[in-house]
Amino acid sequence: MEDRIASVRAQQIIDCKCRPAVEVEVRTESGAIGLGAAPTGTSVGMHESFVLRDGDPSTYKGLSVHRAVEYAEDIIGPALIGMNVFDQRAIDEKMIALDGTPDKSRLGGNTIYSVSVATFRAAAAAHSIPLYRHIAGGAIRTVPVPCFNVVNGGRYDEFTQSFNEFLIVPYGTDSIDSSIEMAVAVFQKLSDVLTEYLGHKPQVASSYGYAAPSDDPELVLFLMQKAIDACGYTDRIAFALDCASSEMYDKETRTYLLKGERVSSDELIKYAKQLTEKFNLVFIEDLLDENDWAGYSQAVREITRTIVIGDDITVTNLELLQKAYETRAVDGFVLKPNQVGTITEALDAYQFAEQHGMIAVPSGRSGGVVDDVVMDFSVGLQVPFQKNGAPRSGERIEKLNFLMRANARSPGCRLYDITPLLRF
């Protein structure tokens, strides 16, 4: 089947944090239309594809993407017109060749990715099917368990909570609707638990979860457990952590910040292991610095009660995933297609992980956009679980509605049973 690309248009929009993003519209000869926009993260790995911004301080504090828009329309567009929209690999390879840099820094990873997503969506539209069905190659049987980032770490006035995200994983049901309802109930109850602990209402953090009440990760998990128990969901909701430790790593001393003190890689691994023995953790992400390969291999050997996954160390990059597999550095990886910059490269990374027994965990970015293609990946690839933000703010709520819609429109579909994967 063929349907050729007829036009490529682009414009600047803003993401959920009011930062400019490039949005691309691809239209085919049959009239099918696909839209694509690149989200950006707060924690960005050094090996991610390059985000091209204008750097003009007089507009959006230098974050505008007018050059990216121009490149999409004037350089990429003319090269793609006439190509078959169903040949995603040829389209992505054409853009990679046009750019000619290892990190997509000439045309911008955000530019190339937005075009890549738009063509992917246009292909599904040409078939008149949802993109997740295009990815699955037919009907879906499962939707993933959503993991909710309910407490956000980072630097606060009185202290720094070195772990970036504290997540709840509502897995003890076979219904996506029940899973989401459980998470919402716990998120709302957690407000009361934190208010009681703090003596005032908790702040809303930059990623829309609650601001961490303490620099002690164990205390945060204890308060989260309290909210889970109060809702009657004990043993039906587990935890996960995204430590984002590259943010807290000091290259000079080769130490990490933990509870206000500098600790070694060994000490951090030991501390994480203790947490996994006290709490039911589905996974720990980015426990160590993105270049601490030996430390990750040690963590996988020593931490046996949870899944160790990489994000900044793997950045959805096939070569880095191969290295992670060979060195047994992680049990799985966070799938963020925009990190590598094209749909094809992200799917290649996923296929490698799938063939080598590594778990893929699709995730949105903190600078999210509505209609994020990562949701189509989550549902179309029928993965066990995915990362969501807190159940607050439009583009995050839309991701939850997406899961419920996909489930309702797929006869016999159910929530993925992750119990065989759990190590606690």
C-alpha positions, 0 to 999 in steps of 0.5 A: 500500500502506498500513500505519499507525503504531500505537505509538511507544515510546522509551527511553534506551540507551548508545552504544559510548562509553557515552554515552546515546542515545535509541532509538525503537520504531515498531510498525505495525497489521500488527505490523511493528516498526522500531528507531532510535537516533541515533549521535553524533560526536566531531567535530561540525560547527556546522551539524549538527542539535541533540543534545538532552541533559538537562544534569543533571550528576548523571547521565551527566555531563549527557549523559542523554536522558530529555527526548528520550525524553519528547518522542518518546513524548508529542509526536511519537508521538501526532502520528504514530499513524495515519500511513502508515508508507510515507510517509516524507516526510510523517512526517519533515515532520510532525516538522520542523513539530512542532519548528519550529526550523531546527536541530531544537533544540526536540525534538532532532535526535537525537529526530527522527532516531531516530523517522525511522529507526524508521519507515524500518525499520518500513516495510521490516519491513512488506514483510518485506525488509532495509532496504537492499533497500527503499532500492534498490528491488530486488536490489543489484549492488554493496557499497561498498569499506570505508575503515578508520580505522586511525590516530587523530590528536588531542591526545596528551601529547607532541604533537598530530597535527592530522589526525584520521583516517588510513584504508586503502582495500583496493580491489584486489579484486572481493570484499568478503570479501577486501577486509576480510581485507586490511584486517584483516591490514594493521591487525594488521601495523601494530601490529608496525610501530608497535611497532618504530618506538616501541619499545613497543606502540602505544596504542589511541586513542579511536576504536579505531585506533592512537594516532598515533605522531608529529605528522607526517602524512607519517611516519604514512602512511609507516609505514602503507605499510610495513605494506601492503607487508609484507602483500604488498598494494602497489598494492591498498590506498590511503589516505584522510585525514579532517583534521577541520581545524575542530578545529585552526583558530584563528579569531583568526589564521585559521591551522591547527595542522600539525606543531606550527606555525600555518600558513595555509590556502594552506600547508595546501593546499600541504602536502596537495597534496605528500602526494597526490603522495607517496602514493595517496590516494583522498580527503581529507575536511575539509581546511579549516575548515567556514566556509572556502568560498574555501579549499575552492574553491582546494583543489579547483582545486589538488589534482588527484590526489585527491578533496576531500570535505566533512563539517563544511562540508556536514553532509548538508544540501541547501542547503549541498551546493547552495552547495558545488556552485555554488562548486565547493568539494568533489568530494563529501560525507560522508553522515551522516543524523543530521547533518541529522536525518531520513531524507528530508532525507538522501536529498534531499541524496544525490539532489542529489549524485548528479544533480550528479556529486558522490560521497557517502561514507556514514559511521558516527559515533565514538559508534556504535550497533549496527545503524546505518542508515548501513549500509543507506544504503551498500548500498542506494544502492550507493555506491562506498565508505564510511567505517568505524572500525578493525576493532576493537570490536563495532559496527564489526565488525558493520558489516563482517559486514553488508557480507559478509552483504548480499553473500552474500545477493545473487546476482551481487553484487560489491565496487564497482570504484572504479578509474574514480574514482581520481585517482592 
